[in-house]
Amino acid sequence: MATVAANPATVAHAAEHDHHEPQSFWRKYIFSEDHKTIAKQYLISGIIWSVIGISLSVMFRLQLGFPDMNLGFLRPILGNWINESNKLDPNFYLALVTMHGTIMVFFVLTAGLSGTFSNFLIPLQVGARDMASGFLNMLSYWFFFVASVVMLSSLFIETGPAGGGWVVYPPLSALPQANPGSQLGMTLWLVSMALFIVSQLLGGINYITTVINLRTRGMSFSKLPLTIWAFFLTAVLGLISFPVLLSAALLLIFDRSLGTSFYLSEIYVNGEALPNVGGSPILFQHLFWFLGHPEVYIVLLPALGMTSEIIATNARKPIFGYRAMIASMMGIAFLAFIVWAHHMFVTGMNPFLGSIFMFLTLIIAVPSAVKAFNYITTLWRGNIRFTPAMLFSIGLVSFFISGGLTGLILGNSALDIQLHDTYFVVAHFHLVMGAASAFGLLAGVYHWFPKMFGRMMNEKLGYIHFWLTFIGIYLVFFPMHYIGIAGFPRRYYAFTSYDFTKNIFADMNSFISIAAIFTFAAQWIFIWNFVYSLFKGKKAPQNPWKSNTLEWTTPINPGHGNWPGEIPAVYRWPYDYSKPGAKDDFIPQNVPYSQTPESNLPHENELISLEKEIEAQNLNDQFKQPH
């Protein structure tokens, strides 16, 4: 493989600066400003939260699948939330649903996915020493950590955690006297979310600034990997939409604690009229879903970006439609802001306004279909290597298509009014947002684990983990479409009040619950593989997947500053795989066209004259030396 010879004088100059003051354990591993360490902190926190979040779902699935079961064996864990008849307390059931949704959407799929891979890959793939601000980056993680502590503490208070659904609609969430889950647990939920949003804003500012300002020589926007485009657009989405949720949460805190009436009007509780007048609970829904729908793409776009990289690398083919992929992500990001009210078709909105949101919602299927088509076309006739990361990426495409198709049904207001708040909706968003994004996260871990930790994960365990999880997720969520069409509503504690509901829903719910337990059990294979490989995994080579992007040009265990000498310049796009005439089936981005005359296209030969200009541009301290 052709390589670029570094200028000896430049390397010597960089070596003078490749020295760091000895760091204490606390500064190196706890309060680190190194983007790679912060990424690992996000990843491990996300894994811990995913275990907690899925465990909560298993508990409420036991209640749904086996409503007559004696749950006394959970009393050592849940205490008084298992009542005298050894059944789950109905208020705590709603709290479990609320916390499961909150944890999985925000703490796992937003922080665990985007926090991990945006932090880890942006500096490495754009050719930067670190993030634009290491201090802000550290603050971002620790705001998330404090938010996690506050949210976790709500699980242990006497009145229980928040119990208003993960969307915490008022007036239920605004009135502490409404139910136990609206008391201290709801206050802690709101405080935790405010801290979480601050964390995301700090991170987003950093990601955007790094991509715009700290790209290495030659790294134009047209040469960025699709992962970076995805992280960049995700950060823009978060920066615009998260402040709206913060305002919604602050107004809700005011209504709860300061006697205001932003969301409350003419409310009666136990026959007593409350003094609140003039508010609107629908206002909260508008504010929440203005974040809530972009949030779908905040968790999905990073997964789609990483999938593009993994599929191209393991199909040994250039990604099909690079510019179309960028345009589709831009289209998705734009449309994400103007479709939020499709969650609100049943709130009594003007039907004409509903038809506009329906039209805009159905349009978002176009850029989504472009991405799905391009993934399939990249796979077509590729020299495919079925690594665990590749399998999870293909699984993501499967969920993206199957879950997206039901989105077309729910985007139609006439159909959505019938299916709203049924398990059809649960099935749809768990497939297209939950399972697809989780598979993106897992694909990313399997693919970049060697660069993160310098070791390889066990492939056989990876294959077992994939097939059990892939089959298990379809067994859990596919049947939910049927019970949803039959009318089974979300967030119901029991469906046993009438004989006809018992007959319709009992067997299917039992099946779903068994499949959910089976799928959760399969995740321990991944956790074992992850922990074991950290310490005992086979040592990784520098570029185990023969990939083209810059992160694989760093040492196997890069230090703070990433490259010991000068940062490589970039001459080509990141997807030169299986190029006709080339000596190898990959050509890294830092290999000049002058070193690959045998495979250059005519217009690429013309670019050789620009190489000296690329090498000479911006040779400032950012490129010469580590921090």
N, C-alpha and C positions, 0 to 999 in steps of 0.2 A: 504494500500500500504506500502510495506517495505521501510524504510528510513535508512539512515546512521547516526549513532550517532557521532557527532563531539567530538574530544578530548577537554575536558574542559580547559586544560592548553593552548591548541593552540588557542581556541576561546578567552580566556582571553588575550593572547598575542596579537591577532589580534585586539581585542577591544581597546587596548591601542593606536593602530595606526589608528583606524577608526575615525580620526578627521581631519578635513580640516580647513585651515584658511578661515574665511569668505570671500566670493568672491563678487565683485561688480556685478551689473547687466551686465555690458559690458563683464566681464570675464566669467560669468556663461552662458549667452545666446547668445552673439554676437561673441566674440573672444574666444570661448570655446575650450579646448583641450579634452573634454570628447567625446568619439566616438559616444555616443548615441545622444548628442546634435548636433554634426556635421551631423549625419545621418538625423536628422529631418530638418536641414537647407537644405540639398540636396533635401529631399523629397518635402518640401514646394516650393523651387526654381523650381524643376521639374514640379510640378503641375501648377505653374504660367506660365512657359514656354510652357507647353502643351496647355493651354488655348490660348496663343498667336499663337502658331504654327497651331493649328486646325482652329482658326479664319481666319488666312491667307488662308488656303485651302478652307474655305467656300467662301471667296471673289473670288478666281479664279474659283471655281466651278460655281458660279453665272454667270461668263463670259462664261464658256464652255457650261453650260446647257441652258442658255438663252441669246444667243449672241445679240439679238435685244432688250433686256430689257433696260429700262431707269434706269441707276444706279445713277441718281442724288441724291438719298437719302443717298449715301455713301460720298457725297462731304464734309460734316462736319468732317468726319474721314480722308478721303484720300486727300482732298484739290484739288490741281491742277492735281493730277493723274487721276481725272475724267475730261475728256476733254469737250470742248464746246458742243459737241453733246451728252453729258451725257453718254459716254461710257468709259470703263476702258482704260487707256493709254497702248498700246502694250508693251512698255518698262517696265512699272510697273508690267504688268502681269508676265513677265519673272522674275522680282525681287521677286514677291510673291512666285512663284514656288521655286526659289532659297532659300529664307529664310525659307519657310515651311520645305523643305528637311533638311536644315542645323540644324534648331531648333529641329526637331523631332528626327533625327538620333543622333546628338551629345549632345544636351542640355537636352533632355528628356530621351531618351532610353539608353544613355551611362552614363551621370552624374546622372540623376534622378533615374535610376534603379540601376546600379552598385554602384554609389556613396552612395545611401541610404542604400542598404541592405548589401553590403560588409562592410561598416562602422559599421552598427548596429549589424550584426550577427557574424562576424568573432570573435571578442573577446568573445562574449557571448557563442558561440557554441564550441570554442576550449578551453574555460576556462582560459581567460586572464583578467587581470585588465583593460587593455585598449589596444590600438594599440601600436606597438613598439615605435613609436614616436608621441606623441600627438601634438607636435609643427608642425611637417611636415604635420600631418593630418589637422590641422587648416589652414596651408598655402595652402594645396591642395584645400580646399573649397574656400578660398578667391581669389586664382588665377582663379577659376571657376567663382566666383562672378564678378570679374573685367572683365573677358572675356564676361560675360553676359551683363554687362553695356555697353561695347564697341559695342557688336553686336546689342543690343537694340537701341543704339544711332544712328546706321546707318539707322534705319527706319525713322528718323526725319530730315535727311539732305536734302538739296534742290535737289541734283541730285539723291536721292533715294538710297536704299540699293543695295548690290551686285546683279548683274543680269546676271550670266553666268551659271545658273543651279547649283545644290548643289555640282556638281563635278568640277565646275569652270575651265573647260578646256581652255588652251590658244589655239590660239592667242586671242580669244575674251576677256578673263580675263586679258591678259597681255598688252592690248592696251587701255589706258584711253580714246583715241579718238574714240573707236569703238562704244560705246553707253553709255547712262547715267549710266547704272549699272556697267560699268567698270571704273568709276571714283573714287571719294572718298569712296563710299560705298564698293567697292572691296578692297580698302586698309584697311578699318576698318574690313572687313571680315577676311582678312589675319592676321591682328594683333590679332583679337579676337581668331582665331583658334590657333595661336602660344601660347597665354596665356592658352587656354583650354588644349592644349597638355601638357604643363608644369604641369598643375593641375593633369592630368591623370597619368603622370609619377610619380609625388610625391605620389599620392594615391597608384599606383601599387606597388612601392617599399615597402610601408608600409604594404600592404595586404600580400605580399609574405613573408616578414620578420616575421610578426606576426604569420602566419600559420606555418612556419618552426620552429621558436624559442620559441614561447610562449604558446605552448600547455600544458595543465595541466597534472598532473600525470596520467599515464595510457592511455592518448589520443594518441595512435599510428595513423599513416596514415590510417590503415585499420579500425579504429573506427570513422573516421571523417564522419559527415553527408555529403550527396551528395551536399548540398548547399555549403559547404566549398570547396569541390573539384572543383565545378563550379567557385566560386569566385577566387580560386587560379589559375586555368588554364586561366581564363579571364584576370587576372592581368599579367600573363606571356605573353599572346597574345598582350596585350596593350603595355607592356614594350618593346617588340621587334618591333612592327609595327608602333606605333605612331611616333617614331623619324624619320621614313622615310617620313611621311606626313609633319613633321616639316621641313625637308630639302626641300621637294617640295615647301612648302609655302615660305620659305626663298629665294629660287632661283627665284620664281615668283615675290617676292618683288624686288629682284635685277633687273629683266628684266623690271619691271614697273618703277622703280625709279632711277636706276644707269646706265641704258643704256647697260646692258649685253644682251647676246643672247643665253641663255640656251635653251629657247623654241621657239625662233623666227628665221625665215630665209626667205629671199626673199618675204617680205610682201608688198602688195600695199594697200594703204588706199586712197580712192577717187582719184585714178589715180596717187598718189604720191608714189614713191618707198622709203621704209624705209631703213636705213643703216644696219639693223640687218642681219647677215649672219652666218650660221653654226649651228643654234640651231635646236631642233626637238620637236614639240608639242607632239609627241608620247612618248618622255621621261617622260613628266609629267604624262601621262596616266599610264605608268608602275609604277611610284613612288606613284601616288594616289591610284591605285588599290592594290598595295602591302599592304597598310593599309586598303583600301576599302573593300576587301573581308574578312580579319580577323575581320573587324569592324562588319560584319554581325553576327559573333559568339561572339564578345565582348558584343553585346546587347542581343544575344539569349541565350548563355550559363548560365548566372545568372538566367534568367527566367526558363530555363529547370531544373536547380538545385533546385530552390525553389518549382517548380512543383513536383519534386520527393519527397520532404519532405511533401508537403501538401497532395499529393495523398496517400502516405503511411499512414500518420496520420489519414486521414478521410476515408480511406478504411479499417482501423483497420487491416492491413496486413503488413508483412515485404515487403519492396520494392523487386520486382522480379529482380534477376540478379544484385546484388550490384556491384560485380567486373566487370561485363559486362558493366554496366552503366559508371563506371570509365574509363574502357578501351575505350568505345565509345567516351567519351568526350576527352580523350587523342588523339584518332584517328582523331576526328574532328579538334582539335587544331592543330595537325601536318599538316593535309591536307589543312587547311585554308591558309597556307603560300605558297602552290605550285599550286594554281588554279587561281591566280589573272587574268591571261590573257584571261580567258573565257569572260571577259567583253570587249575584244578587238578583237573579231573574224573579225570585219569589218574594221580593221585598215590596212589591207594589209599584215598581218603577213604570214610567210611561212606556207602553208597548213599542212606540216608535223608537225611543232611546234604546230599548232592549234589542230591537232589530239591528240598530247600528252596531252595538257591542257584539251581537251574534255574527254579523258580517265580518267585523275585524277579527273575531276569534277564529273563524273558519279560514281566513286568509293566512293565519300563522302556520297553517298546515303546509303552505307552499315552501317556505324556507326549510321547514322540518323535513319535508319529503326530499328536498334537494340533498340534505345531509345524508338521509338514509340511502338514497340512490347512489351517492358518491362512495359511501362505505361499501356497499355491495359491489360496485364497479371496481373499486380498488382490490377487493378480494378476488374478483373474477379472473381466473387463469393465473393467479399469483403462485409463486413458489412458497406456499404457506408453511410456516413453522408453528405448530400448535403448542406454544408455551402456555403455562397457566394464565399469564397476562393476556395473551391473544384470545384464549377461550373466554375469559371474562369480558373482553372487549366485544367479541362477537355476541355474547350473551346480552350485553348492553344494547346492541343494535336490535336484538330480538325484542327486548322489553320496550325499547323506544318505539318500535313499530306497533307491537300489539297493544301497548298502553295508549299510544297516540291515536289509534283508530277509534277507541272508545271516546277520546276527546272530541272527535267530530260529532259523535252522538250527543254528548253533553253540551257542546257549544251551540247546539240548536235549541233555542229557548222553548219551543213547543214540547220537545222531548225532555229537556232538563227540568221543566216544572213538574213532570211526573216522577223523575228519577232523583230529584234533589234530596239530599240528606238520606239516601238509601245506600246500601252496601255496593251498589253499582259505582257510585262516586269513590268509595273507599278503594275498590278494586282498581279503578282507573288511575288515581293519583299514586297509589302504592307501586303500580307497575312502571308508569312513565316517569315519575319523579323519584320515588323511594328506591325501588329495585334497580333501575337503570343507573342512578347516581351511586348507589352502594357498589354496583359492579364496576363502575368507573374508579371508585376509591380502591377496591381490591385489585383491579388491574394495575393501577398505579403503584401500589405497594409491591406486587410481584415483579413489576418491570424495573422500578428504580431502587428496590431494596439493595442490590449490589453497590449502587453509588452512595446510598445513605449509610450503609453499615459495613461495606467492604466484604460482605459474604453473600452466598447464594442461598435462596430458600429451596426446600426440598420439592422437586418437581412432582414426584408421585403423590405426595400429600396434597399438592396444589391441584392435581387432576381430580382426586377424590373430593376435595373441598368444592371444586367447581360443579361437578355433576350432581352432588347431593344438594347443593344450594340452588342450582338452576332448576332442577326438577321440583325441589321443595317449594320454591317461590311460586311456580305455576300451580302447584297443587293447593297452595294457600289462597292465592288471589283469583285464579280463574273461576272457581265455583262461586265466588262472591258476586260475580256479574249476574248469575242466575237467581240467587236469593234477593239481590237488589231489584231485579226486574219483577220478582214476585212481591216486592213491597217491604222487605225487611229493613227497618230504619236504623240509622247510625245511633250510637251512644245509648241504646236501650240496655238496661241492666238484665232484663229477662224477657222472654217471649212466651211464657208459659201460662198467661192469663186465660187464653182461649184454646179450646181443643184444636181448632183448625190451624192456629199458628204453631202449635206443637207438632202437628203432622207435617206441615210444610217445611219447617226450618230446623227441626231437632237433628235429624241425621246429617244434614249438610253442615251444620255448625259443628257437630262432633268431628266430622271428617276434617274440616278446616283447622280445628284446634289441634288434632293429632298431627297434621302436616306442619303446623306452626312449631310445635314442640320438636318434631323431627328436624326441621330446618335450623332451629336455634341450636340444637345439639351439634349439628354439622359445623357450626362456627368455631367450636372448640378445637377442631382440627387445624383451622387457620391460626388460632391463638397459640396452640402448641408449636406449630411450624414456625411462627414468627419468633417466639421466645427462644426456642431451641436453636434456630438459625442465627440469632443474634450472637450466640456464644460458641456454637458448635458447627455452624454451617460451613460448607466448603468455601475456601477463600476465593473471592471473585477476581477474574482478570480485569484489565482496565476497561475493556469495551466488550462485555460478554455477548451483547446482541448484535454486534457489528452495525452500530447505529451512526448516523451522520451528525447529530447535533453536538453542540460545544461541551455539554457537561461530561461527555466521555473522553475529552482531551485533558481533563484534570487528572492529578494523581488518584490512585485507587481510594485513598483516604485524604481528600483535600483538606488543607488547613484553613485557618481564617484568612481570607484573601483569595482562596480557590486555586489560583495558578501561582506556582512558585516564582516564575519569571514573568515575562511580558504576556499579556492576554493575547490569544490568537486573533488575527484579523479574519474576517469572513469574506469569501469571494463568490459563493454560490448559494442557491436555496437549499433547504434541509432534506430534500427528497430525491436525491440522485441515487436511486437504487436500480440495480440490474441495467445499467446504461450500456447500450450496444457499443462494443469496442473497448470497454473499460477492462483493466486487469482484474479487478475484484468487483463483487456485486454491490459495493457501496463506496461512495466518495464523500468523505467528511466535508463539512462546510468550510473548514480552514485550509483546504487544499486548493491552490490557485489553478486557474485554467491552463496556465503555462506548463504545468506539470502533467496534464492529462490530454495532450494533443490528439491521442488516438481515439478519444471518445467525445471530443468537443463537437458541438453543432456549429454551423457557420457563424451565427450571431455570437456564440460564446468565444470564438477565436478573436472577434473584434473587442471583447472585454479584456483581453490580455494587456492591452495598452493602458488600462486603468489601474492595473495592480499596484504600480508604484505610488499612484495617488492615494490608494486605499491604505497602503502601508505607512504613508507619511502623515495622514490626517490625525489630528487630535492626540498627538503623543504627549499627553500630559500625565500627571501623577496617577489619575484614575486607571490608566492602562499600564503604567510602568511598574507600579509597586503595590503590594498588599498594604492594607491599613496598618 
